[in-house]
Amino acid sequence: MDAGLSAALERARHGDEEAFRALYRAVQPGLCRYLRVLVGQDAEDVASEAWLQITRDLASFRGDLDGFRAWTATIGRHRA
């Protein structure tokens, strides 16, 4: 599965919406769990704000799938 998500990350960086959806579905649950620890009930709202920034800055992201997960967590933490 990670190989498919790694390929999806590269495609999403170049504007592939279906690839972005695959990344979102894979990363969102973990991001929300992490944010619930930080902000409780507001986790979904914070995650939404984080995904806006992720979407905006994705083309400039450089790294692998693990780096992407860490990057999304960092953005979420800053939004929290």
Biopython code that builds the backbone (N, CA, C, O; Angstrom):
import numpy as np
from Bio.PDB.StructureBuilder import StructureBuilder

atoms = [
    (1, "MET", "N", (0.826, -1.199, 0.000)),
    (1, "MET", "CA", (0.000, 0.000, 0.000)),
    (1, "MET", "C", (0.868, 1.259, 0.000)),
    (1, "MET", "O", (0.545, 2.230, -0.684)),
    (2, "ASP", "N", (1.975, 1.251, 0.767)),
    (2, "ASP", "CA", (2.821, 2.440, 0.807)),
    (2, "ASP", "C", (3.413, 2.776, -0.553)),
    (2, "ASP", "O", (3.599, 3.949, -0.875)),
    (3, "ALA", "N", (3.712, 1.756, -1.357)),
    (3, "ALA", "CA", (4.246, 2.030, -2.696)),
    (3, "ALA", "C", (3.211, 2.780, -3.525)),
    (3, "ALA", "O", (3.548, 3.713, -4.253)),
    (4, "GLY", "N", (1.965, 2.373, -3.413)),
    (4, "GLY", "CA", (0.894, 3.066, -4.128)),
    (4, "GLY", "C", (0.702, 4.480, -3.623)),
    (4, "GLY", "O", (0.450, 5.397, -4.405)),
    (5, "LEU", "N", (0.822, 4.660, -2.309)),
    (5, "LEU", "CA", (0.689, 6.000, -1.749)),
    (5, "LEU", "C", (1.883, 6.876, -2.094)),
    (5, "LEU", "O", (1.733, 8.085, -2.274)),
    (6, "SER", "N", (3.055, 6.285, -2.188)),
    (6, "SER", "CA", (4.230, 7.056, -2.603)),
    (6, "SER", "C", (4.042, 7.579, -4.019)),
    (6, "SER", "O", (4.364, 8.729, -4.319)),
    (7, "ALA", "N", (3.521, 6.726, -4.878)),
    (7, "ALA", "CA", (3.239, 7.156, -6.251)),
    (7, "ALA", "C", (2.136, 8.212, -6.261)),
    (7, "ALA", "O", (2.190, 9.169, -7.034)),
    (8, "ALA", "N", (1.139, 8.033, -5.400)),
    (8, "ALA", "CA", (0.044, 9.012, -5.316)),
    (8, "ALA", "C", (0.578, 10.363, -4.848)),
    (8, "ALA", "O", (0.130, 11.406, -5.324)),
    (9, "LEU", "N", (1.523, 10.347, -3.927)),
    (9, "LEU", "CA", (2.116, 11.599, -3.453)),
    (9, "LEU", "C", (2.758, 12.356, -4.605)),
    (9, "LEU", "O", (2.561, 13.562, -4.755)),
    (10, "GLU", "N", (3.514, 11.652, -5.402)),
    (10, "GLU", "CA", (4.175, 12.314, -6.539)),
    (10, "GLU", "C", (3.146, 12.866, -7.531)),
    (10, "GLU", "O", (3.284, 13.985, -8.026)),
    (11, "ARG", "N", (2.126, 12.073, -7.810)),
    (11, "ARG", "CA", (1.085, 12.539, -8.735)),
    (11, "ARG", "C", (0.309, 13.720, -8.145)),
    (11, "ARG", "O", (-0.022, 14.668, -8.858)),
    (12, "ALA", "N", (0.024, 13.660, -6.857)),
    (12, "ALA", "CA", (-0.712, 14.749, -6.207)),
    (12, "ALA", "C", (0.096, 16.043, -6.235)),
    (12, "ALA", "O", (-0.463, 17.127, -6.399)),
    (13, "ARG", "N", (1.402, 15.927, -6.074)),
    (13, "ARG", "CA", (2.256, 17.120, -6.146)),
    (13, "ARG", "C", (2.130, 17.815, -7.495)),
    (13, "ARG", "O", (2.356, 19.020, -7.605)),
    (14, "HIS", "N", (1.770, 17.053, -8.510)),
    (14, "HIS", "CA", (1.621, 17.613, -9.856)),
    (14, "HIS", "C", (0.166, 17.859, -10.230)),
    (14, "HIS", "O", (-0.149, 18.043, -11.406)),
    (15, "GLY", "N", (-0.727, 17.865, -9.234)),
    (15, "GLY", "CA", (-2.099, 18.283, -9.472)),
    (15, "GLY", "C", (-3.124, 17.187, -9.689)),
    (15, "GLY", "O", (-4.270, 17.493, -10.020)),
    (16, "ASP", "N", (-2.768, 15.936, -9.518)),
    (16, "ASP", "CA", (-3.718, 14.833, -9.715)),
    (16, "ASP", "C", (-4.679, 14.782, -8.519)),
    (16, "ASP", "O", (-4.277, 14.434, -7.409)),
    (17, "GLU", "N", (-5.943, 15.130, -8.755)),
    (17, "GLU", "CA", (-6.926, 15.205, -7.684)),
    (17, "GLU", "C", (-7.257, 13.837, -7.089)),
    (17, "GLU", "O", (-7.455, 13.730, -5.878)),
    (18, "GLU", "N", (-7.320, 12.808, -7.902)),
    (18, "GLU", "CA", (-7.615, 11.469, -7.397)),
    (18, "GLU", "C", (-6.477, 10.982, -6.496)),
    (18, "GLU", "O", (-6.725, 10.337, -5.477)),
    (19, "ALA", "N", (-5.259, 11.283, -6.861)),
    (19, "ALA", "CA", (-4.114, 10.919, -6.029)),
    (19, "ALA", "C", (-4.163, 11.671, -4.698)),
    (19, "ALA", "O", (-3.844, 11.110, -3.650)),
    (20, "PHE", "N", (-4.562, 12.933, -4.748)),
    (20, "PHE", "CA", (-4.691, 13.704, -3.511)),
    (20, "PHE", "C", (-5.761, 13.093, -2.612)),
    (20, "PHE", "O", (-5.573, 13.003, -1.398)),
    (21, "ARG", "N", (-6.861, 12.679, -3.185)),
    (21, "ARG", "CA", (-7.913, 12.030, -2.397)),
    (21, "ARG", "C", (-7.390, 10.775, -1.713)),
    (21, "ARG", "O", (-7.713, 10.518, -0.553)),
    (22, "ALA", "N", (-6.591, 9.998, -2.417)),
    (22, "ALA", "CA", (-6.015, 8.782, -1.828)),
    (22, "ALA", "C", (-5.112, 9.135, -0.644)),
    (22, "ALA", "O", (-5.158, 8.469, 0.390)),
    (23, "LEU", "N", (-4.303, 10.167, -0.791)),
    (23, "LEU", "CA", (-3.450, 10.609, 0.314)),
    (23, "LEU", "C", (-4.287, 11.081, 1.498)),
    (23, "LEU", "O", (-4.010, 10.740, 2.648)),
    (24, "TYR", "N", (-5.298, 11.857, 1.199)),
    (24, "TYR", "CA", (-6.173, 12.371, 2.251)),
    (24, "TYR", "C", (-6.806, 11.224, 3.031)),
    (24, "TYR", "O", (-6.791, 11.221, 4.262)),
    (25, "ARG", "N", (-7.358, 10.255, 2.317)),
    (25, "ARG", "CA", (-8.008, 9.121, 2.987)),
    (25, "ARG", "C", (-7.013, 8.314, 3.820)),
    (25, "ARG", "O", (-7.392, 7.744, 4.844)),
    (26, "ALA", "N", (-5.773, 8.258, 3.407)),
    (26, "ALA", "CA", (-4.766, 7.496, 4.138)),
    (26, "ALA", "C", (-4.221, 8.254, 5.354)),
    (26, "ALA", "O", (-3.918, 7.641, 6.378)),
    (27, "VAL", "N", (-4.098, 9.560, 5.249)),
    (27, "VAL", "CA", (-3.426, 10.346, 6.278)),
    (27, "VAL", "C", (-4.400, 10.984, 7.277)),
    (27, "VAL", "O", (-4.054, 11.153, 8.446)),
    (28, "GLN", "N", (-5.584, 11.332, 6.841)),
    (28, "GLN", "CA", (-6.537, 12.053, 7.681)),
    (28, "GLN", "C", (-6.850, 11.362, 9.012)),
    (28, "GLN", "O", (-6.845, 12.036, 10.042)),
    (29, "PRO", "N", (-7.122, 10.058, 9.044)),
    (29, "PRO", "CA", (-7.452, 9.451, 10.341)),
    (29, "PRO", "C", (-6.341, 9.604, 11.386)),
    (29, "PRO", "O", (-6.619, 9.915, 12.544)),
    (30, "GLY", "N", (-5.104, 9.390, 10.986)),
    (30, "GLY", "CA", (-3.987, 9.550, 11.914)),
    (30, "GLY", "C", (-3.792, 10.994, 12.332)),
    (30, "GLY", "O", (-3.484, 11.276, 13.490)),
    (31, "LEU", "N", (-3.969, 11.907, 11.394)),
    (31, "LEU", "CA", (-3.848, 13.324, 11.718)),
    (31, "LEU", "C", (-4.907, 13.724, 12.736)),
    (31, "LEU", "O", (-4.610, 14.446, 13.688)),
    (32, "CYS", "N", (-6.125, 13.267, 12.548)),
    (32, "CYS", "CA", (-7.197, 13.596, 13.498)),
    (32, "CYS", "C", (-6.926, 12.997, 14.881)),
    (32, "CYS", "O", (-7.177, 13.649, 15.894)),
    (33, "ARG", "N", (-6.423, 11.780, 14.932)),
    (33, "ARG", "CA", (-6.085, 11.188, 16.233)),
    (33, "ARG", "C", (-5.028, 12.032, 16.950)),
    (33, "ARG", "O", (-5.146, 12.309, 18.143)),
    (34, "TYR", "N", (-4.014, 12.431, 16.218)),
    (34, "TYR", "CA", (-2.950, 13.264, 16.778)),
    (34, "TYR", "C", (-3.524, 14.596, 17.278)),
    (34, "TYR", "O", (-3.216, 15.035, 18.386)),
    (35, "LEU", "N", (-4.351, 15.225, 16.458)),
    (35, "LEU", "CA", (-4.901, 16.528, 16.833)),
    (35, "LEU", "C", (-5.875, 16.428, 18.002)),
    (35, "LEU", "O", (-5.998, 17.377, 18.777)),
    (36, "ARG", "N", (-6.564, 15.304, 18.147)),
    (36, "ARG", "CA", (-7.466, 15.124, 19.296)),
    (36, "ARG", "C", (-6.683, 15.181, 20.604)),
    (36, "ARG", "O", (-7.178, 15.687, 21.610)),
    (37, "VAL", "N", (-5.471, 14.665, 20.583)),
    (37, "VAL", "CA", (-4.620, 14.734, 21.778)),
    (37, "VAL", "C", (-4.286, 16.196, 22.085)),
    (37, "VAL", "O", (-4.223, 16.593, 23.248)),
    (38, "LEU", "N", (-4.074, 16.987, 21.043)),
    (38, "LEU", "CA", (-3.662, 18.379, 21.233)),
    (38, "LEU", "C", (-4.823, 19.314, 21.545)),
    (38, "LEU", "O", (-4.707, 20.182, 22.410)),
    (39, "VAL", "N", (-5.956, 19.139, 20.835)),
    (39, "VAL", "CA", (-7.032, 20.136, 20.942)),
    (39, "VAL", "C", (-8.399, 19.541, 21.268)),
    (39, "VAL", "O", (-9.390, 20.271, 21.305)),
    (40, "GLY", "N", (-8.472, 18.256, 21.501)),
    (40, "GLY", "CA", (-9.748, 17.643, 21.875)),
    (40, "GLY", "C", (-10.786, 17.712, 20.770)),
    (40, "GLY", "O", (-10.530, 17.318, 19.632)),
    (41, "GLN", "N", (-11.960, 18.219, 21.119)),
    (41, "GLN", "CA", (-13.101, 18.238, 20.203)),
    (41, "GLN", "C", (-12.876, 19.080, 18.948)),
    (41, "GLN", "O", (-13.570, 18.892, 17.948)),
    (42, "ASP", "N", (-11.940, 19.982, 18.987)),
    (42, "ASP", "CA", (-11.684, 20.854, 17.844)),
    (42, "ASP", "C", (-10.790, 20.216, 16.782)),
    (42, "ASP", "O", (-10.407, 20.876, 15.817)),
    (43, "ALA", "N", (-10.461, 18.952, 16.954)),
    (43, "ALA", "CA", (-9.517, 18.283, 16.050)),
    (43, "ALA", "C", (-9.962, 18.338, 14.591)),
    (43, "ALA", "O", (-9.143, 18.604, 13.711)),
    (44, "GLU", "N", (-11.222, 18.095, 14.324)),
    (44, "GLU", "CA", (-11.703, 18.101, 12.930)),
    (44, "GLU", "C", (-11.557, 19.493, 12.310)),
    (44, "GLU", "O", (-11.161, 19.617, 11.151)),
    (45, "ASP", "N", (-11.871, 20.527, 13.069)),
    (45, "ASP", "CA", (-11.735, 21.898, 12.554)),
    (45, "ASP", "C", (-10.275, 22.244, 12.280)),
    (45, "ASP", "O", (-9.952, 22.845, 11.256)),
    (46, "VAL", "N", (-9.408, 21.865, 13.193)),
    (46, "VAL", "CA", (-7.984, 22.132, 13.018)),
    (46, "VAL", "C", (-7.453, 21.351, 11.817)),
    (46, "VAL", "O", (-6.657, 21.870, 11.034)),
    (47, "ALA", "N", (-7.895, 20.109, 11.678)),
    (47, "ALA", "CA", (-7.470, 19.298, 10.531)),
    (47, "ALA", "C", (-7.914, 19.945, 9.224)),
    (47, "ALA", "O", (-7.160, 19.963, 8.251)),
    (48, "SER", "N", (-9.122, 20.470, 9.198)),
    (48, "SER", "CA", (-9.608, 21.145, 7.986)),
    (48, "SER", "C", (-8.712, 22.322, 7.617)),
    (48, "SER", "O", (-8.364, 22.510, 6.451)),
    (49, "GLU", "N", (-8.346, 23.109, 8.623)),
    (49, "GLU", "CA", (-7.444, 24.233, 8.371)),
    (49, "GLU", "C", (-6.079, 23.748, 7.895)),
    (49, "GLU", "O", (-5.469, 24.346, 7.008)),
    (50, "ALA", "N", (-5.613, 22.664, 8.494)),
    (50, "ALA", "CA", (-4.321, 22.112, 8.089)),
    (50, "ALA", "C", (-4.367, 21.657, 6.634)),
    (50, "ALA", "O", (-3.434, 21.917, 5.875)),
    (51, "TRP", "N", (-5.448, 20.978, 6.240)),
    (51, "TRP", "CA", (-5.542, 20.492, 4.860)),
    (51, "TRP", "C", (-5.615, 21.636, 3.853)),
    (51, "TRP", "O", (-5.170, 21.480, 2.716)),
    (52, "LEU", "N", (-6.160, 22.762, 4.242)),
    (52, "LEU", "CA", (-6.134, 23.921, 3.342)),
    (52, "LEU", "C", (-4.695, 24.334, 3.052)),
    (52, "LEU", "O", (-4.335, 24.601, 1.905)),
    (53, "GLN", "N", (-3.881, 24.383, 4.095)),
    (53, "GLN", "CA", (-2.475, 24.740, 3.894)),
    (53, "GLN", "C", (-1.732, 23.644, 3.145)),
    (53, "GLN", "O", (-0.916, 23.936, 2.270)),
    (54, "ILE", "N", (-2.005, 22.389, 3.477)),
    (54, "ILE", "CA", (-1.359, 21.271, 2.789)),
    (54, "ILE", "C", (-1.645, 21.338, 1.299)),
    (54, "ILE", "O", (-0.745, 21.178, 0.475)),
    (55, "THR", "N", (-2.895, 21.574, 0.964)),
    (55, "THR", "CA", (-3.293, 21.679, -0.443)),
    (55, "THR", "C", (-2.562, 22.822, -1.126)),
    (55, "THR", "O", (-2.059, 22.676, -2.240)),
    (56, "ARG", "N", (-2.509, 23.949, -0.455)),
    (56, "ARG", "CA", (-1.865, 25.129, -1.035)),
    (56, "ARG", "C", (-0.371, 24.913, -1.265)),
    (56, "ARG", "O", (0.170, 25.361, -2.275)),
    (57, "ASP", "N", (0.298, 24.229, -0.333)),
    (57, "ASP", "CA", (1.759, 24.113, -0.375)),
    (57, "ASP", "C", (2.276, 22.788, -0.916)),
    (57, "ASP", "O", (3.488, 22.581, -0.974)),
    (58, "LEU", "N", (1.385, 21.893, -1.310)),
    (58, "LEU", "CA", (1.801, 20.552, -1.714)),
    (58, "LEU", "C", (2.798, 20.548, -2.867)),
    (58, "LEU", "O", (3.736, 19.750, -2.860)),
    (59, "ALA", "N", (2.621, 21.405, -3.838)),
    (59, "ALA", "CA", (3.522, 21.410, -4.993)),
    (59, "ALA", "C", (4.968, 21.699, -4.588)),
    (59, "ALA", "O", (5.899, 21.289, -5.281)),
    (60, "SER", "N", (5.158, 22.395, -3.479)),
    (60, "SER", "CA", (6.520, 22.718, -3.045)),
    (60, "SER", "C", (7.089, 21.684, -2.076)),
    (60, "SER", "O", (8.260, 21.770, -1.705)),
    (61, "PHE", "N", (6.277, 20.706, -1.661)),
    (61, "PHE", "CA", (6.765, 19.675, -0.739)),
    (61, "PHE", "C", (7.803, 18.807, -1.435)),
    (61, "PHE", "O", (7.623, 18.401, -2.583)),
    (62, "ARG", "N", (8.883, 18.531, -0.732)),
    (62, "ARG", "CA", (9.911, 17.624, -1.226)),
    (62, "ARG", "C", (10.142, 16.567, -0.158)),
    (62, "ARG", "O", (10.473, 16.900, 0.980)),
    (63, "GLY", "N", (9.977, 15.332, -0.503)),
    (63, "GLY", "CA", (10.206, 14.268, 0.464)),
    (63, "GLY", "C", (9.420, 13.029, 0.100)),
    (63, "GLY", "O", (8.711, 12.987, -0.905)),
    (64, "ASP", "N", (9.563, 12.019, 0.944)),
    (64, "ASP", "CA", (8.884, 10.754, 0.718)),
    (64, "ASP", "C", (7.580, 10.705, 1.512)),
    (64, "ASP", "O", (7.169, 11.699, 2.110)),
    (65, "LEU", "N", (6.940, 9.547, 1.512)),
    (65, "LEU", "CA", (5.648, 9.398, 2.170)),
    (65, "LEU", "C", (5.751, 9.622, 3.677)),
    (65, "LEU", "O", (4.891, 10.282, 4.260)),
    (66, "ASP", "N", (6.786, 9.086, 4.314)),
    (66, "ASP", "CA", (6.964, 9.326, 5.747)),
    (66, "ASP", "C", (7.186, 10.803, 6.025)),
    (66, "ASP", "O", (6.680, 11.341, 7.011)),
    (67, "GLY", "N", (7.931, 11.446, 5.168)),
    (67, "GLY", "CA", (8.139, 12.888, 5.302)),
    (67, "GLY", "C", (6.839, 13.652, 5.134)),
    (67, "GLY", "O", (6.608, 14.649, 5.819)),
    (68, "PHE", "N", (5.987, 13.191, 4.224)),
    (68, "PHE", "CA", (4.692, 13.835, 4.015)),
    (68, "PHE", "C", (3.832, 13.714, 5.271)),
    (68, "PHE", "O", (3.200, 14.680, 5.696)),
    (69, "ARG", "N", (3.814, 12.520, 5.860)),
    (69, "ARG", "CA", (3.037, 12.338, 7.093)),
    (69, "ARG", "C", (3.552, 13.261, 8.197)),
    (69, "ARG", "O", (2.765, 13.878, 8.914)),
    (70, "ALA", "N", (4.865, 13.351, 8.328)),
    (70, "ALA", "CA", (5.452, 14.237, 9.338)),
    (70, "ALA", "C", (5.129, 15.697, 9.029)),
    (70, "ALA", "O", (4.838, 16.480, 9.933)),
    (71, "TRP", "N", (5.183, 16.053, 7.763)),
    (71, "TRP", "CA", (4.881, 17.423, 7.339)),
    (71, "TRP", "C", (3.442, 17.780, 7.676)),
    (71, "TRP", "O", (3.176, 18.874, 8.173)),
    (72, "THR", "N", (2.508, 16.865, 7.409)),
    (72, "THR", "CA", (1.103, 17.138, 7.724)),
    (72, "THR", "C", (0.912, 17.274, 9.237)),
    (72, "THR", "O", (0.146, 18.126, 9.689)),
    (73, "ALA", "N", (1.597, 16.449, 10.016)),
    (73, "ALA", "CA", (1.493, 16.544, 11.479)),
    (73, "ALA", "C", (2.049, 17.878, 11.968)),
    (73, "ALA", "O", (1.486, 18.491, 12.875)),
    (74, "THR", "N", (3.142, 18.325, 11.377)),
    (74, "THR", "CA", (3.724, 19.610, 11.762)),
    (74, "THR", "C", (2.767, 20.750, 11.445)),
    (74, "THR", "O", (2.574, 21.647, 12.266)),
    (75, "ILE", "N", (2.175, 20.722, 10.279)),
    (75, "ILE", "CA", (1.203, 21.745, 9.909)),
    (75, "ILE", "C", (0.021, 21.711, 10.872)),
    (75, "ILE", "O", (-0.438, 22.754, 11.338)),
    (76, "GLY", "N", (-0.465, 20.517, 11.165)),
    (76, "GLY", "CA", (-1.572, 20.385, 12.109)),
    (76, "GLY", "C", (-1.214, 20.927, 13.485)),
    (76, "GLY", "O", (-2.018, 21.615, 14.115)),
    (77, "ARG", "N", (-0.013, 20.617, 13.950)),
    (77, "ARG", "CA", (0.439, 21.119, 15.258)),
    (77, "ARG", "C", (0.495, 22.635, 15.263)),
    (77, "ARG", "O", (0.092, 23.269, 16.239)),
    (78, "HIS", "N", (0.989, 23.218, 14.184)),
    (78, "HIS", "CA", (1.051, 24.685, 14.115)),
    (78, "HIS", "C", (-0.351, 25.298, 14.081)),
    (78, "HIS", "O", (-0.585, 26.359, 14.659)),
    (79, "ARG", "N", (-1.262, 24.634, 13.413)),
    (79, "ARG", "CA", (-2.656, 25.121, 13.379)),
    (79, "ARG", "C", (-3.333, 24.973, 14.736)),
    (79, "ARG", "O", (-4.210, 25.761, 15.088)),
    (80, "ALA", "N", (-2.920, 23.960, 15.496)),
    (80, "ALA", "CA", (-3.515, 23.736, 16.829)),
    (80, "ALA", "C", (-3.092, 24.844, 17.778)),
    (80, "ALA", "O", (-3.483, 24.841, 18.945)),
]
sb = StructureBuilder()
sb.init_structure("model")
sb.init_model(0)
sb.init_chain("A")
sb.init_seg("    ")
for serial, (resi, resn, name, xyz) in enumerate(atoms, 1):
    if name == "N":
        sb.init_residue(resn, " ", resi, " ")
    sb.init_atom(name, np.array(xyz, "f"), 0.0, 1.0, " ", f" {name:<3s}", serial, name[0])
structure = sb.get_structure()
